Amino acid sequence: MRRLLVVLFVLSSFSFAQTAASPDAATFAAELMRYEVHPNIVYRTANNYEAKLDVYTPAEATPASAPTPVVIVIHGGGWIAGSKEERVLEMMPYLQMGFAAVNVEYRMAQVSLAPAAVEDCRCALHWVFANAKKYNFDPSRVVLQGGSAGGHLVLMTGMATPAAGFDKQCWTDADNVWSENPGTDKDPRVAAIVNWFGIADVVDELHGANAKGYAVVWLGDQPNADAVAKRVSPINYVNKNNPPIITIHGDKDALVPYEQSVRLHKALDAAGVTNQLVTMPGAGHGGFSYDQNQKAWAAIREFLKRNVKGLDQTTK
């Protein structure tokens, strides 16, 4: 069944393979069929909601194999819509590069208001570190990937630390023992963040010219909504200890202001954080052209090779 899922995955997305800079589409498809899928693993339960993730691992990987770099993919949808299944294609360039992958779902606004989604994604990160040995992940080469609200969530997941208070109830070991005192994964640090037009300032989307309905829904009628919005805004977590961050954003984005990515880029520069802003002139909220996507993925590959230990030797 796991191999069948990979076959279906390849067939359903074959045309996309050419955009992943594969030298030969048939070879690329054959490479993807090496992967096994471990679907719908419950990584935490909160508010009677079972948050699940899917794991994609090279079939030949064993505990004796060299640990594999892993990408954690977090879907977008304004914190009110979307699913992990919709974003499965985002993993393809990473699988081609030899990564394992973890595709994450989380509580959206109709289940729990902010900051629940951030809490879930932080717990998913703890789960990856706690289960690194089981799935042969390399904890020193964990990369986060997400777009729009998913971009926001990968920024928060990778920039926040346990001190921010989002990690208090996370699984802490491979046996899923519940604890408020994280163990071996108590402060998981990622190697890099790939942010596609993510929200950097949630407060900016609650009021004024940039107010967005999805942000208002996610914060809801909480009496301290502004304080929560500030607490879940990546721009407020910029510091010298942030991991390398690459951001891709169209400068005509009507849903997530491009200026937020500019502000984030400038703040990261000022803090001395390795980062890159890839601007897509004339582009909106995603929907990039073929050439723009090629440009974005070329930049991502080079950024990761420069900033993730050993990736220049293991990527294809």
C-alpha positions in Angstrom: 0.0 0.0 0.0 2.8 2.4 0.8 4.5 1.8 -2.5 1.1 2.2 -4.3 0.6 5.6 -2.7 4.0 6.7 -4.0 3.1 5.4 -7.5 -0.2 7.3 -7.5 1.6 10.4 -6.1 4.1 10.2 -9.1 1.4 9.7 -11.7 -0.8 12.5 -10.4 2.1 14.9 -10.5 4.2 13.8 -13.4 3.9 17.0 -15.3 5.2 18.9 -12.3 8.4 16.9 -12.4 9.8 18.9 -15.2 9.6 22.1 -13.1 11.8 20.5 -10.4 14.9 20.8 -12.7 15.0 17.1 -13.2 17.4 16.1 -16.1 15.0 13.3 -17.1 11.4 13.0 -16.0 11.3 9.2 -16.2 14.4 9.0 -14.0 12.9 11.4 -11.6 9.7 9.3 -11.4 11.8 6.2 -10.7 13.6 8.0 -7.9 10.3 9.0 -6.3 9.1 5.4 -6.3 12.0 4.6 -3.9 10.0 6.4 -1.2 7.7 4.8 1.3 4.7 6.7 2.8 3.7 6.5 6.4 0.3 8.3 6.4 -1.8 10.0 9.0 0.4 9.6 12.1 -1.2 11.4 15.1 1.4 13.7 16.5 -0.8 15.4 19.1 -4.3 15.6 20.3 -5.8 18.9 21.5 -9.4 20.1 21.9 -10.5 16.5 20.9 -8.7 17.1 17.5 -6.2 14.6 16.3 -3.5 16.5 14.5 -1.8 14.2 11.9 1.2 14.2 9.7 2.5 12.0 6.8 6.1 10.8 6.6 8.0 10.1 3.3 11.2 8.1 3.7 13.6 6.5 1.2 12.7 2.8 1.1 16.2 1.6 1.5 16.9 3.7 4.6 17.7 1.7 7.7 18.9 2.7 11.2 22.4 1.8 9.9 22.2 4.2 6.9 23.5 7.7 7.0 20.8 10.0 8.5 18.7 11.7 5.9 17.9 15.5 5.7 14.2 16.1 6.2 11.9 18.8 5.1 8.8 19.7 7.1 6.0 21.0 4.8 3.2 23.1 6.4 0.2 24.0 4.3 -1.4 27.5 3.9 -5.0 28.6 3.6 -5.2 31.6 5.9 -5.3 29.4 9.0 -9.0 28.7 8.0 -8.7 26.3 5.1 -6.4 24.0 3.2 -5.0 20.5 3.9 -1.7 18.7 3.9 -2.9 16.6 0.9 -3.2 19.8 -1.2 0.4 20.7 -0.7 2.0 17.3 -1.4 3.6 18.6 -4.6 5.7 21.0 -2.6 7.7 18.0 -1.4 8.8 16.9 -4.9 11.9 19.1 -5.4 13.1 18.0 -1.9 12.5 14.3 -2.6 14.5 14.8 -5.8 17.3 16.3 -3.6 17.3 13.1 -1.5 15.3 14.5 1.5 12.8 12.6 3.6 9.6 14.7 4.1 7.0 15.3 6.8 3.7 16.8 5.7 1.9 18.4 8.6 -1.7 19.4 9.3 -2.8 21.5 12.3 -5.9 23.0 14.0 -7.5 25.7 12.0 -9.8 28.5 13.2 -13.0 26.5 13.1 -11.4 24.1 15.6 -9.3 26.4 17.7 -8.4 30.1 17.4 -4.9 31.5 17.4 -2.3 30.5 18.7 -3.4 26.9 18.3 -1.9 26.4 14.8 1.5 27.7 16.0 1.3 25.4 19.0 0.6 22.4 16.8 3.4 23.2 14.4 5.9 23.6 17.2 4.8 20.2 18.5 5.2 18.7 15.0 8.8 19.9 15.1 9.3 18.3 18.5 7.8 15.1 17.0 10.3 15.1 14.2 13.2 15.4 16.5 11.9 12.9 19.0 11.4 10.4 16.1 14.6 11.1 14.2 16.1 7.8 15.0 13.0 5.8 14.1 12.8 7.4 10.6 16.5 8.0 10.2 16.1 11.8 10.1 19.2 13.9 10.5 18.3 16.4 13.2 21.1 18.7 12.1 19.5 19.0 8.7 15.8 19.8 9.3 14.3 22.3 6.8 10.9 24.0 7.0 8.8 24.8 3.9 5.5 26.6 3.6 3.5 29.2 1.7 1.2 32.0 2.8 -0.2 31.0 6.2 2.1 28.0 5.9 4.9 30.5 5.4 3.9 32.3 8.5 3.8 28.9 10.4 7.2 27.8 9.2 8.7 31.2 10.3 7.1 30.9 13.7 8.0 27.2 14.0 11.7 27.9 13.2 12.2 31.3 14.8 10.4 30.7 18.1 11.9 28.8 21.0 10.4 27.0 24.0 10.7 30.3 25.9 7.8 31.7 23.7 5.4 29.3 25.5 4.0 27.4 22.5 5.7 24.1 23.4 4.2 23.3 26.8 2.2 20.3 25.7 4.1 18.4 23.1 5.1 14.8 22.6 8.6 14.4 23.8 9.7 10.9 22.7 9.2 8.2 20.1 6.7 6.5 22.4 4.4 9.5 22.5 4.7 10.1 26.2 2.8 13.3 27.0 4.7 15.7 29.1 4.9 19.4 29.9 8.6 19.0 30.4 10.2 18.3 27.0 13.0 15.8 27.1 15.7 15.1 24.4 14.0 17.4 21.9 13.5 20.3 24.4 14.9 23.0 22.1 14.8 21.7 18.5 16.6 24.0 16.1 16.1 23.9 12.3 18.8 24.3 9.7 16.9 26.6 7.4 13.4 28.0 6.6 11.9 28.3 3.1 9.2 30.9 3.3 6.9 31.5 0.3 5.1 34.8 0.8 4.3 34.2 4.5 2.7 36.6 6.9 5.4 38.2 9.0 3.2 40.7 10.9 -0.2 39.4 12.0 -1.1 42.6 13.7 -0.8 44.4 10.4 -3.6 42.2 9.0 -6.1 42.9 11.8 -6.5 46.7 11.4 -6.2 49.4 8.7 -5.5 49.2 5.0 -4.0 45.7 5.2 -6.7 44.1 7.3 -7.6 40.6 6.0 -10.7 38.6 6.8 -8.8 35.4 7.3 -6.7 37.0 10.0 -9.7 38.4 11.8 -11.3 34.9 11.7 -8.2 33.2 13.1 -7.9 35.7 16.0 -11.6 35.6 16.6 -13.4 37.5 19.4 -10.6 36.9 21.9 -10.5 40.0 24.2 -6.7 40.0 23.9 -6.7 39.5 20.1 -4.1 42.2 19.5 -1.8 40.8 22.1 -2.1 37.3 20.6 -1.5 38.6 17.1 1.7 40.3 18.3 2.7 37.0 20.0 2.3 35.0 16.8 4.0 37.5 14.5 7.4 36.3 13.2 8.7 39.9 12.9 8.8 40.0 16.7 11.1 36.9 16.9 14.0 38.3 14.8 17.3 37.8 16.6 20.8 36.8 15.9 20.1 33.1 16.7 17.5 32.7 13.9 18.3 30.0 11.3 19.0 31.0 7.7 15.8 32.1 6.0 14.9 32.5 2.3 11.7 34.3 1.3 10.0 34.2 -2.1 7.4 36.9 -2.7 5.6 38.6 -5.6 5.7 42.4 -5.3 2.0 42.7 -6.4 0.6 40.3 -3.8 -2.9 41.5 -2.8 -3.4 38.9 0.0 -0.1 39.1 2.0 1.6 42.5 1.6 5.0 42.3 -0.1 6.2 45.0 2.2 6.0 42.6 5.1 8.7 40.4 3.5 10.8 43.5 2.9 10.5 44.5 6.5 11.4 41.0 7.6 14.4 40.9 5.3 15.7 44.2 6.6 15.2 43.2 10.2 17.0 39.9 9.6 19.9 41.8 8.0 20.1 44.1 10.9 20.3 41.2 13.3 23.0 39.5 11.3 20.9 36.6 10.2 21.7 34.9 6.9 18.7 35.5 4.7 17.6 36.2 1.1 14.6 37.8 -0.4 13.7 36.6 -3.8 11.3 39.1 -5.4 9.0 38.1 -8.3 8.3 41.4 -10.2 4.7 41.8 -11.1 3.6 38.5 -9.4 0.7 38.2 -7.0 0.0 35.7 -4.3 1.7 32.6 -5.8 0.5 31.6 -9.2 4.0 32.2 -10.5 4.9 31.6 -14.1 7.1 28.6 -15.1 10.2 30.8 -15.4 9.4 32.4 -12.0 9.1 29.0 -10.4 12.3 27.9 -12.0 14.0 31.0 -10.6 12.6 30.4 -7.1 13.6 26.8 -6.9 17.1 27.5 -8.3 17.5 30.1 -5.6 16.2 27.7 -2.9 18.6 24.9 -4.0 21.6 27.2 -3.9 20.6 28.7 -0.6 20.2 25.3 1.0 23.5 24.1 -0.4 25.2 27.1 1.1 23.6 27.0 4.5 22.7 23.4 5.4 25.7 21.3 6.5 26.7 18.7 4.0 23.8 19.3 1.6 26.1 20.4 -1.2 27.5 16.8 -1.2 24.2 14.9 -0.8 21.8 16.8 -3.0 21.3 15.8 -6.7 
